[in-house]
């Protein structure tokens, strides 16, 4: 597609519920990133994929957070037993290659998760 | 530790140039200066980046001081659609540095 597509656009979950957030990167983009953006804050790195390999998950806040990209294209961020502090916008970004100081990443519009 | 400091907010008039400052006094020779912006309810959008020379593209110009300790993003003719949060980011040119560390940013409001 022309851009990075994320779904759903909005998600309301009851505390304790599991959620799955989807990211469709730009076709052919090797690198994929997930960021979390709390209200009034800048985005914070969560995890990074190169094709299907998850090379860095150091930003995932707890073991309730899990991300996958099994075929090297679509990625899913799963949050188990959601808590109120998980409420945030979850942003996905992709880039063509390893991005060695090149023009930057393309971000999706994000999924706004509200845990009630 | 924050690598960049930016003013919290600034206003500018539609049609005038908007000059957004950023301090990065601890920048190393291997680090680029990147600018992204985020319009309300959208993801961040890449604007421009540079190492030590001034850069210009269709969106903006980036002026980096000779000592590289600060830079200015210039939007030559601001429009209402330029109202957004602007982030100045320092990032290594090394291939294994892929993270973007967003700071607090500058809220820019363009007024008619």
Backbone of each chain as ProteinMPNN parsed JSONL, in Angstrom:
{"seq_chain_A": "XXXXXXXXXXXXXXXXXXXXXXXXXXXXXXXXXXXXXXXXXXXXXXXXXXXXXXXXXXXXXXXXXXXXXXXXXXXXXXXXXXXXXXXXXXXXXXXXXXXXXXXXXXXXXXXXXXXX", "coords_chain_A": {"N_chain_A": [[0.821, -1.191, 0.0], [0.189, 2.392, -0.037], [1.002, 3.552, 2.297], [1.802, 3.064, 5.822], [-0.361, 0.967, 7.438], [-2.589, 0.763, 10.137], [-4.547, -1.147, 12.397], [-7.049, -1.926, 14.899], [-8.239, 1.473, 14.545], [-9.072, 2.688, 16.849], [-9.361, 1.34, 20.12], [-11.127, 0.041, 22.767], [-10.687, -1.465, 25.808], [-11.554, -3.67, 28.421], [-10.184, -3.764, 31.678], [-7.84, -6.298, 32.132], [-8.478, -7.709, 29.901], [-7.384, -9.263, 26.832], [-5.627, -7.87, 24.043], [-5.125, -7.312, 20.51], [-3.123, -5.737, 18.206], [-2.786, -4.554, 14.951], [-0.408, -4.214, 12.299], [0.208, -3.158, 9.049], [2.87, -2.93, 7.105], [4.629, -0.829, 4.699], [4.775, -2.277, 1.519], [7.414, -4.492, 0.95], [9.134, -3.318, 2.722], [11.754, -3.822, 4.923], [12.421, -3.364, 7.595], [10.695, -3.028, 10.688], [8.971, -1.317, 13.226], [7.73, -0.855, 16.531], [6.191, 1.579, 18.527], [5.298, 3.214, 21.589], [3.072, 5.676, 22.677], [2.348, 7.68, 25.211], [-0.193, 9.829, 26.58], [0.428, 13.179, 25.865], [3.152, 12.821, 25.724], [6.298, 12.071, 24.033], [6.806, 9.583, 21.45], [7.786, 6.279, 22.498], [10.246, 3.799, 22.087], [9.457, 0.396, 21.436], [9.872, -2.213, 20.155], [11.739, -3.966, 17.575], [11.839, -5.27, 14.295], [13.572, -7.081, 11.83], [12.822, -8.121, 8.808], [11.394, -11.229, 9.494], [12.586, -11.577, 11.885], [12.86, -10.775, 15.256], [14.768, -8.408, 16.43], [15.226, -6.726, 18.509], [13.779, -6.278, 21.554], [13.796, -4.713, 23.692], [12.392, -2.527, 24.63], [9.858, -3.298, 25.379], [7.448, -3.12, 27.871], [6.682, -5.044, 29.772], [6.277, -8.6, 30.437], [3.786, -9.025, 29.543], [3.479, -7.976, 27.125], [3.754, -8.709, 23.725], [5.175, -9.247, 20.557], [4.948, -10.033, 17.087], [5.997, -11.095, 13.82], [5.483, -13.019, 11.653], [5.797, -13.734, 8.886], [7.375, -11.841, 7.891], [6.108, -9.57, 7.003], [3.225, -8.37, 7.703], [2.616, -7.303, 11.05], [1.894, -8.056, 14.47], [0.996, -6.685, 17.525], [0.598, -7.804, 20.696], [-1.162, -7.517, 23.69], [-1.456, -8.783, 26.821], [-3.835, -9.335, 29.428], [-4.667, -6.588, 29.984], [-3.82, -3.453, 31.508], [-4.611, -0.356, 33.175], [-2.517, 1.422, 32.842], [-1.573, 0.756, 30.382], [-2.89, 2.196, 28.549], [-2.64, 4.114, 25.719], [-1.275, 5.501, 22.643], [-0.424, 3.335, 20.108], [2.121, 3.052, 17.91], [3.172, 2.133, 14.693], [5.97, 1.702, 12.573], [7.761, 1.633, 9.469], [10.624, 0.815, 7.435], [12.681, 0.833, 4.471], [15.19, -0.455, 4.497], [18.069, -1.157, 6.483], [18.363, 1.36, 7.239], [20.536, 3.304, 7.351], [21.106, 6.052, 8.446], [19.485, 7.211, 6.576], [16.564, 8.498, 4.886], [14.65, 8.223, 6.856], [11.907, 6.903, 8.811], [8.614, 5.59, 7.94], [5.683, 6.284, 9.48], [2.666, 4.804, 10.784], [-0.757, 5.821, 11.476], [-1.423, 5.034, 13.951], [-2.8, 3.138, 16.758], [-5.193, 3.889, 19.059], [-5.358, 2.935, 22.265], [-7.536, 2.4, 24.88], [-7.868, 1.569, 28.172], [-10.276, 0.473, 30.346]], "CA_chain_A": [[0.0, 0.0, 0.0], [0.899, 3.648, -0.122], [1.533, 3.936, 3.59], [1.698, 2.076, 6.879], [-1.752, 0.891, 7.872], [-2.757, 0.15, 11.446], [-5.932, -1.398, 12.776], [-8.069, -0.912, 14.663], [-7.832, 2.853, 14.798], [-9.37, 2.891, 18.262], [-9.712, 0.113, 20.821], [-11.427, 0.163, 24.188], [-10.606, -2.783, 26.422], [-11.758, -3.732, 29.865], [-8.981, -4.198, 32.388], [-7.715, -7.748, 32.177], [-8.753, -8.263, 28.57], [-6.266, -9.328, 25.887], [-5.872, -7.147, 22.797], [-4.166, -7.527, 19.423], [-3.048, -4.571, 17.338], [-2.202, -5.0, 13.68], [0.336, -3.254, 11.48], [0.561, -3.521, 7.686], [3.902, -1.977, 6.675], [4.742, -0.599, 3.263], [5.223, -3.496, 0.867], [8.844, -4.564, 0.67], [9.944, -2.732, 3.791], [12.413, -4.857, 5.699], [12.427, -3.037, 9.023], [9.406, -2.652, 11.283], [9.147, -0.853, 14.594], [6.572, -0.479, 17.337], [6.413, 2.604, 19.539], [4.173, 3.524, 22.465], [3.016, 7.108, 22.97], [1.4, 8.063, 26.252], [-0.789, 11.144, 26.373], [1.294, 14.316, 26.162], [4.563, 12.418, 25.677], [6.808, 11.632, 22.746], [6.792, 8.122, 21.282], [8.856, 5.5, 23.118], [10.537, 2.563, 21.357], [9.074, -0.875, 22.045], [10.519, -3.369, 19.584], [12.215, -3.819, 16.205], [11.956, -6.462, 13.462], [14.175, -7.06, 10.503], [12.051, -9.237, 8.224], [10.611, -11.913, 10.537], [13.385, -11.695, 13.105], [12.727, -9.713, 16.252], [16.146, -8.174, 16.827], [15.32, -5.922, 19.739], [12.499, -6.12, 22.26], [14.197, -4.122, 24.966], [11.457, -1.501, 25.074], [8.577, -3.862, 25.828], [7.417, -2.781, 29.305], [6.519, -6.209, 30.644], [6.068, -9.843, 29.677], [2.428, -9.061, 29.007], [3.564, -7.448, 25.763], [4.365, -9.669, 22.816], [5.034, -8.845, 19.163], [5.384, -11.032, 16.123], [5.958, -10.754, 12.391], [5.855, -14.374, 11.244], [6.174, -13.875, 7.481], [8.196, -10.71, 7.498], [5.341, -8.431, 6.496], [2.295, -7.903, 8.74], [3.042, -7.523, 12.434], [0.86, -7.933, 15.492], [1.416, -6.413, 18.911], [-0.413, -8.357, 21.584], [-1.047, -7.156, 25.108], [-2.285, -9.677, 27.632], [-4.291, -8.849, 30.749], [-4.411, -5.151, 29.916], [-3.908, -2.618, 32.692], [-4.913, 1.034, 32.812], [-1.294, 2.11, 32.404], [-1.298, 0.41, 28.983], [-3.611, 3.155, 27.699], [-1.668, 4.902, 24.948], [-1.323, 5.286, 21.204], [0.62, 2.411, 19.676], [2.529, 3.447, 16.57], [4.008, 1.224, 13.917], [6.742, 2.374, 11.535], [8.561, 0.726, 8.661], [11.608, 1.423, 6.541], [13.049, -0.076, 3.395], [16.331, -1.288, 4.841], [18.6, -0.98, 7.822], [18.212, 2.789, 7.512], [21.797, 3.83, 7.848], [21.096, 7.502, 8.341], [18.759, 7.622, 5.37], [15.535, 9.521, 5.01], [13.751, 8.104, 7.998], [10.866, 5.884, 8.809], [7.239, 5.983, 7.683], [4.819, 5.868, 10.588], [1.231, 4.734, 10.636], [-1.501, 6.784, 12.292], [-1.496, 4.52, 15.31], [-4.007, 2.613, 17.389], [-5.382, 4.46, 20.399], [-5.895, 1.942, 23.194], [-8.026, 2.904, 26.162], [-8.22, 0.476, 29.081], [-11.225, 1.009, 31.337]], "C_chain_A": [[0.861, 1.248, 0.0], [1.537, 4.035, 1.195], [1.453, 2.774, 4.553], [0.269, 2.118, 7.418], [-1.854, 0.174, 9.206], [-4.242, -0.031, 11.743], [-5.992, -2.14, 14.104], [-7.522, 0.485, 14.925], [-8.02, 3.2, 16.274], [-9.768, 1.549, 18.876], [-9.963, 0.447, 22.283], [-11.462, -1.242, 24.772], [-10.903, -2.671, 27.906], [-10.479, -4.257, 30.508], [-8.968, -5.719, 32.515], [-7.949, -8.44, 30.837], [-7.467, -8.304, 27.736], [-6.626, -8.543, 24.63], [-4.78, -7.48, 21.786], [-4.249, -6.346, 18.465], [-2.264, -4.959, 16.086], [-1.499, -3.864, 12.962], [0.627, -3.854, 10.116], [1.611, -2.53, 7.197], [3.826, -1.748, 5.173], [5.349, -1.853, 2.633], [6.72, -3.45, 0.557], [9.729, -3.965, 1.74], [10.454, -3.837, 4.712], [12.255, -4.618, 7.192], [11.048, -2.583, 9.489], [9.615, -2.375, 12.756], [7.782, -0.637, 15.237], [7.012, 0.546, 18.382], [5.131, 2.775, 20.348], [4.209, 5.007, 22.796], [1.923, 7.389, 23.99], [0.928, 9.494, 26.01], [0.177, 12.255, 26.778], [2.776, 14.024, 26.131], [4.987, 12.128, 24.25], [6.754, 10.113, 22.65], [8.009, 7.472, 21.929], [8.989, 4.168, 22.374], [10.082, 1.341, 22.146], [9.907, -2.025, 21.495], [10.81, -3.149, 18.113], [12.33, -5.187, 15.529], [12.755, -6.146, 12.207], [13.667, -8.317, 9.804], [11.266, -9.928, 9.355], [11.345, -11.992, 11.864], [13.189, -10.486, 14.021], [14.103, -9.474, 16.861], [16.272, -7.411, 18.136], [13.929, -5.827, 20.341], [12.73, -5.464, 23.614], [13.219, -3.091, 25.501], [10.112, -2.023, 25.553], [8.499, -3.732, 27.352], [7.246, -3.964, 30.238], [6.306, -7.443, 29.783], [4.628, -10.001, 29.23], [2.393, -8.591, 27.548], [4.329, -8.438, 24.895], [4.136, -9.194, 21.384], [5.547, -9.942, 18.256], [5.234, -10.5, 14.715], [6.338, -12.025, 11.639], [6.316, -14.528, 9.794], [6.949, -12.673, 6.966], [7.434, -9.557, 6.877], [4.451, -7.881, 7.609], [2.835, -8.232, 10.128], [1.854, -7.323, 13.37], [1.511, -7.667, 16.844], [0.274, -6.88, 19.812], [-0.12, -7.934, 23.019], [-2.011, -8.033, 25.883], [-2.66, -8.998, 28.944], [-4.046, -7.346, 30.87], [-4.645, -4.464, 31.253], [-4.157, -1.181, 32.253], [-3.676, 1.766, 32.319], [-0.891, 1.748, 30.97], [-2.018, 1.367, 28.028], [-2.609, 4.091, 27.037], [-2.01, 4.756, 23.47], [-0.144, 4.385, 20.842], [0.887, 2.664, 18.197], [3.405, 2.378, 15.948], [4.728, 2.038, 12.854], [7.504, 1.333, 10.729], [9.568, 1.508, 7.839], [12.134, 0.356, 5.597], [14.167, -1.018, 3.818], [16.776, -1.05, 6.251], [18.66, 0.488, 8.206], [19.478, 3.395, 8.098], [21.853, 5.336, 7.607], [20.38, 7.991, 7.096], [17.541, 8.451, 5.76], [14.535, 9.293, 6.13], [12.678, 7.067, 7.788], [9.53, 6.48, 8.401], [6.382, 5.407, 8.8], [3.379, 5.724, 10.129], [0.562, 5.758, 11.541], [-1.728, 6.295, 13.711], [-2.834, 3.904, 15.68], [-4.091, 3.221, 18.783], [-6.069, 3.425, 21.271], [-6.301, 2.63, 24.49], [-8.467, 1.712, 27.0], [-9.083, 1.044, 30.205], [-11.471, -0.001, 32.457]], "O_chain_A": [[2.089, 1.179, 0.033], [2.52, 4.777, 1.209], [1.093, 1.657, 4.182], [-0.236, 3.174, 7.802], [-1.276, -0.898, 9.388], [-5.074, 0.806, 11.394], [-5.082, -2.909, 14.416], [-6.434, 0.631, 15.481], [-7.214, 3.921, 16.862], [-10.426, 0.73, 18.234], [-9.126, 1.055, 22.951], [-12.188, -2.107, 24.281], [-10.541, -1.69, 28.556], [-9.784, -5.097, 29.936], [-9.943, -6.336, 32.943], [-7.647, -9.622, 30.677], [-6.575, -7.476, 27.918], [-7.778, -8.544, 24.198], [-3.67, -7.873, 22.147], [-5.327, -6.004, 17.977], [-1.22, -5.607, 16.162], [-1.929, -2.711, 13.008], [1.22, -4.928, 10.021], [1.269, -1.385, 6.899], [3.051, -2.396, 4.471], [6.313, -2.417, 3.151], [7.219, -2.486, -0.024], [10.952, -4.09, 1.674], [9.69, -4.666, 5.207], [11.991, -5.544, 7.959], [10.337, -1.861, 8.79], [10.336, -3.096, 13.446], [6.811, -0.283, 14.569], [8.051, 0.402, 19.025], [4.03, 2.518, 19.861], [5.259, 5.538, 23.158], [0.733, 7.342, 23.678], [1.587, 10.266, 25.314], [0.682, 12.269, 27.901], [3.583, 14.888, 26.475], [4.15, 11.96, 23.363], [6.666, 9.432, 23.672], [9.109, 8.024, 21.916], [7.998, 3.502, 22.072], [10.288, 1.253, 23.356], [10.57, -2.734, 22.252], [10.224, -2.275, 17.473], [12.85, -6.138, 16.113], [12.619, -5.077, 11.612], [14.037, -9.434, 10.165], [10.545, -9.258, 10.094], [10.776, -12.432, 12.863], [13.336, -9.337, 13.606], [14.553, -10.245, 17.709], [17.314, -7.453, 18.789], [13.002, -5.341, 19.693], [11.953, -5.643, 24.552], [13.214, -2.807, 26.699], [9.307, -1.256, 26.082], [9.401, -4.192, 28.052], [7.638, -3.882, 31.402], [6.173, -7.351, 28.563], [4.281, -11.002, 28.603], [1.406, -8.787, 26.84], [5.392, -8.935, 25.267], [3.029, -8.784, 21.036], [6.463, -10.686, 18.609], [4.454, -9.584, 14.451], [7.415, -12.091, 11.047], [7.155, -15.383, 9.511], [7.15, -12.511, 5.762], [8.037, -8.66, 6.287], [4.88, -7.017, 8.374], [3.427, -9.288, 10.352], [0.945, -6.537, 13.102], [2.457, -8.347, 17.241], [-0.859, -6.412, 19.702], [1.017, -7.99, 23.487], [-3.218, -8.03, 25.639], [-1.901, -8.198, 29.491], [-3.31, -6.893, 31.747], [-5.534, -4.833, 32.021], [-3.938, -0.833, 31.092], [-3.78, 2.643, 31.461], [0.02, 2.355, 30.408], [-1.77, 1.339, 26.822], [-1.833, 4.769, 27.709], [-2.904, 3.998, 23.093], [0.994, 4.651, 21.229], [0.006, 2.513, 17.35], [4.269, 1.798, 16.606], [4.151, 2.969, 12.292], [7.853, 0.273, 11.248], [9.395, 2.699, 7.58], [12.052, -0.842, 5.866], [14.119, -2.217, 3.547], [15.959, -0.771, 7.128], [18.967, 0.828, 9.348], [19.475, 3.93, 9.206], [22.538, 5.823, 6.707], [20.656, 9.091, 6.616], [17.5, 9.036, 6.842], [13.643, 10.12, 6.324], [12.567, 6.447, 6.73], [9.317, 7.689, 8.492], [6.364, 4.198, 9.031], [2.926, 6.416, 9.217], [1.232, 6.476, 12.284], [-2.174, 7.052, 14.573], [-3.849, 4.116, 15.017], [-3.169, 3.083, 19.588], [-7.227, 3.078, 21.04], [-5.513, 3.345, 25.109], [-9.332, 0.939, 26.589], [-8.681, 1.964, 30.917], [-12.239, 0.274, 33.379]]}, "seq_chain_B": "XXXXXXXXXXXXXXXXXXXXXXXXXXXXXXXXXXXXXXXXXXXXXXXXXXXXXXXXXXXXXXXXXXXXXXXXXXXXXXXXXXXXXXXXXXXXXXXXXXXXXXXXXXXXXXXX", "coords_chain_B": {"N_chain_B": [[19.32, 10.582, 29.893], [18.562, 13.625, 28.313], [19.209, 14.225, 24.928], [18.707, 16.353, 23.366], [17.463, 19.728, 23.551], [14.572, 21.664, 23.421], [12.444, 24.522, 22.873], [9.38, 24.698, 24.696], [7.028, 25.566, 23.467], [5.875, 27.486, 20.639], [4.646, 30.267, 18.766], [3.665, 31.213, 15.471], [3.198, 33.36, 12.627], [0.93, 32.913, 9.975], [2.189, 32.413, 6.721], [4.608, 33.592, 7.279], [8.115, 32.983, 7.95], [8.978, 30.212, 9.966], [11.07, 29.634, 12.624], [12.643, 27.12, 14.226], [14.332, 26.33, 17.071], [16.993, 24.149, 18.282], [18.905, 22.647, 20.744], [21.818, 20.739, 20.993], [24.165, 20.02, 22.559], [25.91, 18.001, 23.288], [26.396, 16.462, 21.101], [27.908, 13.997, 19.004], [30.55, 13.352, 16.598], [29.607, 11.316, 15.03], [26.902, 11.489, 14.856], [23.712, 12.244, 13.505], [21.435, 14.998, 12.995], [18.036, 14.874, 13.226], [14.769, 15.807, 12.157], [11.413, 15.488, 12.996], [7.858, 15.729, 12.648], [4.635, 15.85, 14.242], [1.426, 15.782, 13.556], [-1.744, 16.418, 14.979], [-3.347, 13.481, 16.034], [-2.096, 11.893, 14.183], [0.639, 9.82, 12.983], [4.204, 10.32, 13.598], [6.01, 12.33, 11.232], [8.601, 12.284, 8.943], [10.84, 14.996, 8.408], [13.384, 16.255, 7.732], [16.968, 15.756, 7.663], [20.374, 16.093, 8.842], [23.999, 16.22, 8.844], [26.4, 17.866, 9.105], [26.449, 19.861, 7.227], [24.334, 22.462, 5.916], [20.954, 21.75, 5.042], [18.36, 21.384, 2.615], [15.034, 20.768, 1.655], [11.892, 19.998, 0.05], [10.18, 20.54, 2.065], [11.407, 21.912, 4.199], [14.185, 23.778, 5.655], [17.359, 23.055, 7.086], [19.509, 24.322, 9.379], [22.666, 24.018, 10.61], [24.851, 24.763, 13.212], [28.327, 25.74, 13.101], [29.878, 24.508, 15.079], [28.243, 22.441, 15.602], [26.608, 22.234, 17.802], [24.095, 23.187, 17.991], [20.993, 23.651, 16.193], [18.728, 24.834, 13.643], [15.482, 24.526, 12.52], [13.845, 25.514, 9.654], [10.804, 26.585, 8.522], [9.799, 27.79, 5.621], [7.532, 29.28, 4.68], [5.118, 29.42, 6.635], [2.112, 27.557, 7.059], [-1.326, 27.066, 8.073], [-1.611, 24.359, 8.236], [0.814, 23.501, 9.127], [0.785, 23.513, 11.828], [1.71, 21.715, 14.607], [3.409, 19.172, 16.595], [6.846, 19.38, 16.948], [9.763, 17.518, 16.662], [13.12, 17.345, 17.534], [15.806, 15.299, 16.935], [18.631, 13.455, 17.87], [20.721, 11.171, 16.337], [22.682, 8.266, 15.894], [24.89, 7.619, 13.152], [25.663, 5.088, 12.826], [25.094, 1.777, 11.703], [23.797, 0.061, 13.424], [22.252, 1.545, 15.064], [19.135, 2.128, 15.377], [16.989, 3.147, 16.67], [14.669, 5.754, 17.344], [14.848, 8.428, 19.474], [12.583, 10.211, 20.881], [12.181, 13.399, 22.214], [10.741, 15.902, 24.314], [9.807, 17.782, 22.531], [8.622, 20.593, 20.482], [5.733, 22.48, 20.605], [4.18, 23.816, 17.937], [2.283, 26.477, 16.88], [0.538, 27.762, 14.27], [-0.751, 30.797, 13.375], [-3.491, 32.486, 11.895]], "CA_chain_B": [[19.7, 11.987, 29.686], [18.067, 14.159, 27.067], [20.268, 14.623, 24.022], [18.316, 17.62, 22.748], [16.532, 20.591, 24.268], [13.788, 22.507, 22.536], [11.432, 25.277, 23.609], [8.138, 23.951, 24.864], [6.033, 25.978, 22.484], [6.08, 28.742, 19.933], [3.625, 30.669, 17.816], [4.151, 31.967, 14.329], [2.139, 33.886, 11.784], [0.77, 32.276, 8.667], [2.882, 33.093, 5.633], [5.953, 33.999, 7.685], [9.027, 31.871, 8.226], [9.018, 29.715, 11.35], [12.419, 29.174, 12.967], [12.547, 26.264, 15.406], [15.69, 26.04, 17.552], [17.262, 22.915, 19.01], [20.256, 22.533, 21.29], [22.346, 19.368, 21.127], [25.545, 20.385, 22.875], [26.757, 16.812, 23.484], [26.372, 15.664, 19.881], [29.215, 13.494, 18.595], [30.792, 13.431, 15.17], [28.901, 10.235, 14.347], [25.46, 11.637, 15.036], [22.906, 13.123, 12.682], [20.282, 15.701, 13.558], [16.806, 14.581, 12.499], [13.542, 16.494, 12.58], [10.111, 14.892, 12.684], [6.726, 16.451, 13.218], [3.469, 15.023, 14.485], [0.16, 16.509, 13.522], [-2.701, 15.804, 15.888], [-4.002, 12.22, 15.648], [-1.344, 11.192, 13.147], [1.969, 9.38, 13.382], [5.269, 11.258, 13.256], [6.366, 12.448, 9.817], [9.977, 12.736, 8.708], [10.966, 16.277, 7.715], [14.707, 16.512, 7.171], [18.062, 15.432, 8.563], [21.676, 16.569, 8.388], [25.156, 15.856, 9.659], [27.089, 19.116, 9.442], [26.11, 20.879, 6.246], [22.937, 22.871, 5.859], [20.185, 20.94, 4.131], [17.063, 21.929, 2.215], [14.178, 19.948, 0.797], [10.641, 20.671, -0.306], [9.42, 20.853, 3.277], [12.058, 22.781, 5.169], [15.642, 23.906, 5.639], [18.006, 22.759, 8.362], [20.756, 25.063, 9.543], [23.445, 23.463, 11.717], [25.976, 25.652, 13.51], [29.626, 25.177, 12.745], [30.314, 23.604, 16.142], [27.222, 21.38, 15.615], [25.958, 22.133, 19.101], [22.695, 23.591, 17.876], [20.485, 23.709, 14.83], [17.443, 25.506, 13.476], [14.614, 24.08, 11.435], [13.134, 26.664, 9.101], [9.666, 26.389, 7.628], [9.938, 29.105, 4.954], [6.253, 29.999, 4.6], [4.259, 28.579, 7.475], [0.672, 27.531, 6.812], [-2.074, 26.539, 9.214], [-1.39, 22.912, 8.29], [2.089, 23.231, 9.791], [0.558, 23.411, 13.277], [2.064, 20.339, 14.963], [4.519, 18.991, 17.521], [8.077, 19.19, 16.191], [10.768, 16.826, 17.452], [14.51, 17.352, 17.105], [16.34, 14.02, 17.412], [20.014, 13.144, 17.53], [20.792, 9.733, 16.11], [23.964, 7.835, 15.363], [24.928, 7.162, 11.773], [26.045, 3.686, 12.808], [23.994, 0.985, 11.168], [23.069, -0.668, 14.459], [21.469, 2.479, 15.875], [17.918, 2.281, 14.585], [15.922, 3.717, 17.47], [14.465, 7.191, 17.415], [14.555, 8.846, 20.847], [11.816, 11.45, 20.834], [12.143, 14.144, 23.469], [9.459, 16.551, 24.608], [9.376, 18.488, 21.335], [8.092, 21.966, 20.506], [4.401, 22.636, 20.043], [4.151, 24.982, 17.062], [0.947, 26.895, 16.488], [0.545, 28.77, 13.223], [-1.969, 31.591, 13.526], [-3.886, 33.245, 10.703]], "C_chain_B": [[19.202, 12.452, 28.317], [19.241, 14.585, 26.21], [19.964, 15.955, 23.376], [17.419, 18.409, 23.69], [15.872, 21.523, 23.27], [12.84, 23.35, 23.386], [10.133, 24.485, 23.654], [7.125, 24.298, 23.788], [6.471, 27.254, 21.786], [4.92, 28.987, 18.977], [4.303, 31.32, 16.629], [2.974, 32.346, 13.45], [2.127, 33.173, 10.444], [1.461, 33.107, 7.583], [4.286, 33.566, 5.977], [6.814, 32.75, 7.889], [8.951, 31.499, 9.707], [10.403, 29.139, 11.594], [12.385, 28.412, 14.286], [13.956, 25.889, 15.875], [15.783, 24.692, 18.269], [18.709, 22.939, 19.489], [20.64, 21.069, 21.445], [23.835, 19.475, 21.397], [26.462, 19.18, 23.047], [26.823, 15.935, 22.233], [27.787, 15.219, 19.51], [29.339, 13.563, 17.078], [30.054, 12.38, 14.366], [27.397, 10.385, 14.358], [24.835, 12.659, 14.098], [21.925, 13.902, 13.561], [19.082, 15.424, 12.653], [15.683, 15.471, 13.041], [12.338, 15.698, 12.082], [9.04, 15.841, 13.21], [5.547, 15.508, 13.341], [2.25, 15.915, 14.568], [-0.844, 15.714, 14.355], [-3.368, 14.571, 15.266], [-3.326, 11.507, 14.483], [-0.016, 10.692, 13.718], [3.013, 10.417, 13.014], [5.613, 11.192, 11.768], [7.785, 12.972, 9.709], [9.975, 14.076, 7.967], [12.299, 16.366, 6.992], [15.758, 15.994, 8.145], [19.37, 15.949, 7.971], [22.772, 16.153, 9.338], [25.921, 17.111, 10.073], [26.825, 20.23, 8.446], [24.646, 21.258, 6.349], [22.225, 22.048, 4.795], [18.864, 21.634, 3.814], [16.323, 20.881, 1.408], [12.863, 20.692, 0.582], [9.836, 21.084, 0.919], [10.074, 21.954, 4.102], [13.544, 22.91, 4.872], [16.159, 23.617, 7.039], [19.341, 23.469, 8.378], [21.465, 24.527, 10.781], [24.637, 24.372, 11.951], [27.297, 24.942, 13.247], [30.134, 24.205, 13.808], [29.337, 22.442, 16.343], [26.492, 21.26, 16.937], [24.512, 22.611, 19.078], [22.291, 23.633, 16.417], [19.141, 24.439, 14.836], [16.709, 24.9, 12.294], [13.837, 25.288, 10.947], [12.019, 26.182, 8.181], [9.491, 27.712, 6.904], [8.652, 29.927, 4.898], [5.213, 29.176, 5.353], [2.796, 28.692, 7.064], [-0.012, 26.939, 8.041], [-1.858, 25.035, 9.368], [-0.047, 22.526, 8.897], [1.968, 23.202, 11.309], [0.744, 21.962, 13.697], [3.068, 20.362, 16.107], [5.753, 18.688, 16.686], [9.156, 18.606, 17.11], [12.137, 16.931, 16.77], [15.179, 16.129, 17.74], [17.779, 13.863, 16.952], [20.143, 11.634, 17.421], [22.101, 9.361, 15.442], [23.847, 7.401, 13.909], [25.342, 5.701, 11.678], [24.836, 2.833, 12.461], [23.202, 0.266, 12.243], [22.296, 0.263, 15.389], [20.215, 2.832, 15.103], [16.804, 2.956, 15.363], [15.864, 5.222, 17.292], [14.093, 7.534, 18.848], [13.887, 10.208, 20.797], [11.884, 12.127, 22.202], [10.77, 14.75, 23.658], [8.916, 17.332, 23.414], [8.918, 19.914, 21.573], [6.709, 21.961, 19.883], [4.377, 23.931, 19.243], [2.716, 25.26, 16.654], [1.082, 28.001, 15.459], [-0.801, 29.485, 13.267], [-2.231, 32.418, 12.274], [-3.691, 34.74, 10.923]], "O_chain_B": [[19.39, 11.777, 27.305], [20.168, 15.232, 26.698], [20.873, 16.625, 22.884], [16.708, 17.839, 24.518], [16.524, 22.092, 22.394], [12.471, 22.948, 24.489], [9.836, 23.7, 22.754], [6.442, 23.419, 23.261], [7.321, 27.996, 22.277], [4.303, 28.057, 18.457], [5.378, 31.906, 16.757], [1.903, 31.742, 13.515], [3.171, 32.872, 9.865], [1.334, 34.33, 7.536], [5.069, 33.902, 5.088], [6.312, 31.63, 7.987], [8.871, 32.365, 10.578], [10.857, 28.262, 10.859], [12.128, 28.996, 15.339], [14.689, 25.209, 15.157], [14.795, 24.172, 18.786], [19.624, 23.222, 18.715], [19.868, 20.265, 21.968], [24.66, 19.075, 20.576], [27.682, 19.325, 22.96], [27.261, 14.787, 22.306], [28.746, 15.971, 19.681], [28.361, 13.801, 16.37], [29.887, 12.527, 13.156], [26.685, 9.487, 13.909], [25.34, 13.767, 13.917], [21.631, 13.524, 14.695], [19.119, 15.708, 11.456], [15.66, 15.831, 14.218], [12.262, 15.298, 10.92], [9.292, 16.649, 14.103], [5.464, 14.498, 12.642], [2.071, 16.688, 15.51], [-0.785, 14.486, 14.417], [-3.875, 14.609, 14.145], [-3.916, 10.619, 13.867], [0.395, 11.099, 14.805], [2.744, 11.304, 12.204], [5.518, 10.14, 11.137], [8.128, 13.987, 10.315], [9.212, 14.271, 7.021], [12.338, 16.535, 5.773], [15.469, 15.812, 9.328], [19.469, 16.208, 6.771], [22.518, 15.781, 10.484], [26.07, 17.383, 11.264], [26.96, 21.408, 8.775], [23.819, 20.472, 6.812], [22.814, 21.692, 3.774], [18.321, 22.372, 4.635], [16.914, 20.19, 0.577], [12.749, 21.877, 0.898], [8.911, 21.891, 0.815], [9.391, 22.825, 4.64], [14.086, 22.257, 3.981], [15.495, 23.893, 8.038], [20.191, 23.254, 7.514], [20.916, 24.579, 11.882], [25.356, 24.717, 11.013], [27.367, 23.715, 13.181], [30.751, 23.192, 13.478], [29.582, 21.56, 17.166], [25.813, 20.259, 17.167], [23.789, 22.447, 20.061], [23.136, 23.648, 15.522], [18.516, 24.632, 15.879], [17.262, 24.78, 11.201], [13.237, 26.007, 11.746], [12.255, 25.474, 7.202], [9.066, 28.686, 7.526], [8.692, 31.147, 5.056], [4.519, 28.343, 4.77], [2.305, 29.779, 6.762], [0.638, 26.387, 8.928], [-1.912, 24.499, 10.475], [0.201, 21.349, 9.155], [2.938, 22.899, 12.003], [0.036, 21.076, 13.218], [3.52, 21.424, 16.534], [5.709, 17.826, 15.808], [9.422, 19.132, 18.191], [12.279, 16.639, 15.582], [15.117, 15.952, 18.957], [18.104, 14.106, 15.79], [19.718, 10.904, 18.317], [22.572, 10.053, 14.539], [22.815, 6.875, 13.493], [25.373, 5.131, 10.587], [23.711, 3.122, 12.866], [22.052, -0.107, 12.012], [21.744, -0.185, 16.394], [20.229, 3.735, 14.266], [15.775, 3.306, 14.785], [16.889, 5.88, 17.113], [13.126, 6.991, 19.384], [14.557, 11.235, 20.684], [11.666, 11.483, 23.228], [9.763, 14.192, 23.222], [7.706, 17.525, 23.295], [8.837, 20.38, 22.709], [6.532, 21.492, 18.759], [4.534, 25.016, 19.803], [2.021, 24.381, 16.145], [1.665, 29.049, 15.733], [-1.855, 28.853, 13.204], [-1.312, 32.975, 11.674], [-3.971, 35.537, 10.027]]}, "name": "protein", "num_of_chains": 2, "seq": "XXXXXXXXXXXXXXXXXXXXXXXXXXXXXXXXXXXXXXXXXXXXXXXXXXXXXXXXXXXXXXXXXXXXXXXXXXXXXXXXXXXXXXXXXXXXXXXXXXXXXXXXXXXXXXXXXXXXXXXXXXXXXXXXXXXXXXXXXXXXXXXXXXXXXXXXXXXXXXXXXXXXXXXXXXXXXXXXXXXXXXXXXXXXXXXXXXXXXXXXXXXXXXXXXXXXXXXXXXXXXXXXXXXX"}
